[in-house]
Amino acid sequence: MGLAEAASGADPASGLQAARELRELAERLEALQVRSARKHGWSWQEIAFFLGVSKQAVHKKYASRTG
């Protein structure tokens, strides 16, 4: 069973597990794209705009991870 199917299915255990896996995947994808944006010279403000968060929030979350 795929994640989308499990996430929208009737079994709460499968649905919750799928939701967890999707959240973890989204976090990894976001971190990867923030690193890429910084390597391409993007400002924290630009990254924050596309993530729909404040500059301070994205900086606090990723500044120590991006070097």
C-alpha positions as CSV (number, residue, x, y, z in Angstrom):
1,M,0.0,0.0,0.0
2,G,1.3,3.4,-0.9
3,L,1.6,6.4,1.4
4,A,-1.2,8.3,-0.2
5,E,-3.5,5.3,0.0
6,A,-2.6,4.6,3.6
7,A,-2.9,8.3,4.6
8,S,-6.5,8.5,3.2
9,G,-7.6,5.0,4.2
10,A,-9.9,3.9,7.0
11,D,-7.3,2.2,9.2
12,P,-6.1,4.8,11.8
13,A,-2.8,3.0,12.5
14,S,-1.9,2.9,8.8
15,G,-3.1,6.5,8.3
16,L,-1.1,7.8,11.2
17,Q,2.1,5.9,10.2
18,A,1.7,7.3,6.7
19,A,1.2,10.8,8.0
20,R,4.4,10.5,10.1
21,E,6.4,9.2,7.1
22,L,5.0,12.1,4.9
23,R,6.0,14.6,7.6
24,E,9.5,13.2,7.8
25,L,9.8,13.2,4.0
26,A,8.6,16.8,3.8
27,E,11.2,17.9,6.5
28,R,14.0,16.2,4.6
29,L,12.9,17.8,1.3
30,E,12.6,21.3,2.9
31,A,16.1,21.0,4.5
32,L,17.5,19.9,1.1
33,Q,15.9,22.8,-0.7
34,V,16.9,25.4,1.9
35,R,20.6,24.2,1.6
36,S,20.3,24.4,-2.2
37,A,18.8,27.9,-2.0
38,R,21.5,29.1,0.3
39,K,24.2,27.7,-2.0
40,H,22.6,29.6,-4.9
41,G,22.9,32.8,-2.9
42,W,19.3,33.2,-1.7
43,S,18.6,35.3,1.3
44,W,16.8,34.0,4.4
45,Q,14.0,36.4,3.4
46,E,13.6,34.9,0.0
47,I,13.5,31.3,1.4
48,A,11.1,32.3,4.1
49,F,8.7,33.8,1.5
50,F,8.5,30.6,-0.5
51,L,8.1,28.5,2.7
52,G,5.4,30.8,4.0
53,V,7.2,31.5,7.3
54,S,9.1,34.4,8.8
55,K,12.7,35.1,8.1
56,Q,13.5,34.6,11.7
57,A,11.8,31.2,11.8
58,V,13.7,29.8,8.8
59,H,17.0,31.3,10.0
60,K,16.5,29.8,13.5
61,K,15.7,26.4,12.0
62,Y,18.4,26.2,9.4
63,A,21.3,28.6,10.0
64,S,23.4,26.2,11.9
65,R,22.7,23.4,9.3
66,T,23.7,25.3,6.2
67,G,27.0,26.7,7.3
